[in-house]
Amino acid sequence: MTETTATVREARAHLADHINRAEEGTPTVITRNGEPVAAVVPISDFYALEEAADVLLAREAEAVLAQGGPTVTMAELLADLFTEHSEGAA
């Protein structure tokens, strides 16, 4: 798959062109100060990446459980998440 590269300024000025390329299957890597920072990709690629991440996380969780790793209830998980969030906001 061939990709194009654009600076943030170029991407802003020609966003519709980059979206059209993504629809046709060509991603655009967006750079800032010469470093890649984002990409405009075909939606199918985005969905495939999300699905792959979900599968990887599920496999990791299964491996932890198979080794007798700790489990938590949904209530414990939510309590931990809200505690972390409120601590970060302070």
Kinemage of the C-alpha trace (Angstrom):
@kinemage 1
@onewidth
@group {chain A} dominant
@subgroup {mainchain}
@vectorlist {calphas} color= white
{ca met a 1} P 0.000 0.000 0.000
{ca thr a 2} L 1.406 3.363 -0.995
{ca glu a 3} L 0.910 6.268 1.338
{ca thr a 4} L 1.202 9.986 0.926
{ca thr a 5} L 2.673 12.415 3.423
{ca ala a 6} L 1.487 15.916 4.231
{ca thr a 7} L 2.362 18.526 6.803
{ca val a 8} L -0.371 19.678 9.155
{ca arg a 9} L -0.665 22.882 7.122
{ca glu a 10} L -0.982 20.950 3.835
{ca ala a 11} L -3.481 18.543 5.377
{ca arg a 12} L -5.656 21.434 6.568
{ca ala a 13} L -5.556 23.111 3.187
{ca his a 14} L -6.358 19.913 1.276
{ca leu a 15} L -8.340 17.820 3.750
{ca ala a 16} L -10.994 16.864 1.198
{ca asp a 17} L -8.272 15.522 -1.122
{ca his a 18} L -6.795 13.385 1.656
{ca ile a 19} L -10.244 12.058 2.565
{ca asn a 20} L -10.864 11.184 -1.091
{ca arg a 21} L -7.525 9.341 -1.224
{ca ala a 22} L -8.436 7.435 1.944
{ca glu a 23} L -11.751 6.416 0.375
{ca glu a 24} L -9.761 5.093 -2.580
{ca gly a 25} L -7.491 3.099 -0.231
{ca thr a 26} L -4.482 5.405 0.100
{ca pro a 27} L -3.623 6.648 3.585
{ca thr a 28} L -2.028 10.019 4.279
{ca val a 29} L 0.494 10.371 7.078
{ca ile a 30} L 0.403 13.843 8.605
{ca thr a 31} L 3.627 15.279 9.962
{ca arg a 32} L 4.513 18.110 12.309
{ca asn a 33} L 8.100 19.324 12.294
{ca gly a 34} L 9.002 16.309 10.169
{ca glu a 35} L 7.599 13.765 12.646
{ca pro a 36} L 4.517 11.635 11.885
{ca val a 37} L 1.681 12.607 14.256
{ca ala a 38} L -1.542 11.357 12.660
{ca ala a 39} L -2.991 9.610 9.639
{ca val a 40} L -6.070 9.789 7.457
{ca val a 41} L -6.795 6.159 6.633
{ca pro a 42} L -9.531 4.185 4.910
{ca ile a 43} L -12.279 3.452 7.421
{ca ser a 44} L -11.857 -0.283 6.804
{ca asp a 45} L -8.236 -0.003 7.989
{ca phe a 46} L -9.359 1.854 11.103
{ca tyr a 47} L -11.980 -0.792 11.907
{ca ala a 48} L -9.459 -3.595 11.292
{ca leu a 49} L -7.001 -1.941 13.674
{ca glu a 50} L -9.658 -1.590 16.378
{ca glu a 51} L -10.679 -5.232 15.954
{ca ala a 52} L -7.066 -6.403 16.119
{ca ala a 53} L -6.525 -4.419 19.326
{ca asp a 54} L -9.659 -5.976 20.853
{ca val a 55} L -8.474 -9.474 19.929
{ca leu a 56} L -5.017 -8.810 21.392
{ca leu a 57} L -6.473 -7.519 24.662
{ca ala a 58} L -8.810 -10.515 24.903
{ca arg a 59} L -5.891 -12.918 24.367
{ca glu a 60} L -3.857 -11.157 27.037
{ca ala a 61} L -6.777 -11.351 29.467
{ca glu a 62} L -7.266 -15.053 28.723
{ca ala a 63} L -3.570 -15.681 29.355
{ca val a 64} L -3.720 -13.908 32.729
{ca leu a 65} L -6.783 -15.922 33.726
{ca ala a 66} L -5.184 -19.188 32.556
{ca gln a 67} L -2.222 -18.480 34.831
{ca gly a 68} L -4.552 -17.916 37.783
{ca gly a 69} L -4.258 -14.162 37.601
{ca pro a 70} L -6.460 -11.850 39.635
{ca thr a 71} L -10.029 -11.049 38.682
{ca val a 72} L -12.173 -8.099 39.704
{ca thr a 73} L -15.871 -7.427 39.636
{ca met a 74} L -17.319 -4.748 37.375
{ca ala a 75} L -18.073 -2.666 40.484
{ca glu a 76} L -14.407 -2.856 41.553
{ca leu a 77} L -13.242 -1.925 38.075
{ca leu a 78} L -15.557 1.086 37.887
{ca ala a 79} L -14.579 2.204 41.392
{ca asp a 80} L -10.899 2.071 40.424
{ca leu a 81} L -11.531 3.971 37.189
{ca phe a 82} L -13.484 6.720 38.934
{ca thr a 83} L -10.888 6.965 41.698
{ca glu a 84} L -8.083 7.366 39.146
{ca his a 85} L -10.125 9.937 37.200
{ca ser a 86} L -10.959 12.043 40.278
{ca glu a 87} L -7.342 11.924 41.495
{ca gly a 88} L -6.117 13.141 38.098
{ca ala a 89} L -8.586 16.049 38.152
{ca ala a 90} L -7.425 17.317 41.539
